[in-house]
Amino acid sequence: MTEQEKIGKALRYLRKSNTNYNVQEVADKIGKSKVWLSELETGKKNVFFKDVLALCKIYNCEISKVIEEMEKL
């Protein structure tokens, strides 16, 4: 599994475990498309640090939580 895929899986896990938001709701909050977020969560899209920070804010978690979840994979 690539690092890109690990980040995506970690972010998907945090979305599902920390919120009741679906992909469309989070995409709307971050100002991106549903396709963009879906591709990010499946590892098909490169992720930028600023986007991870924005998602962490929505998911009410620290960036360290993303890294922690990545290490579990």
Rosetta blueprint (number, residue, H / E / L):
1 M L
2 T L
3 E H
4 Q H
5 E H
6 K H
7 I H
8 G H
9 K H
10 A H
11 L H
12 R H
13 Y H
14 L H
15 R H
16 K H
17 S H
18 N H
19 T L
20 N L
21 Y L
22 N L
23 V H
24 Q H
25 E H
26 V H
27 A H
28 D H
29 K H
30 I H
31 G L
32 K L
33 S L
34 K H
35 V H
36 W H
37 L H
38 S H
39 E H
40 L H
41 E H
42 T L
43 G L
44 K L
45 K L
46 N L
47 V L
48 F L
49 F H
50 K H
51 D H
52 V H
53 L H
54 A H
55 L H
56 C H
57 K H
58 I H
59 Y H
60 N L
61 C L
62 E L
63 I H
64 S H
65 K H
66 V H
67 I H
68 E H
69 E H
70 M H
71 E H
72 K H
73 L L
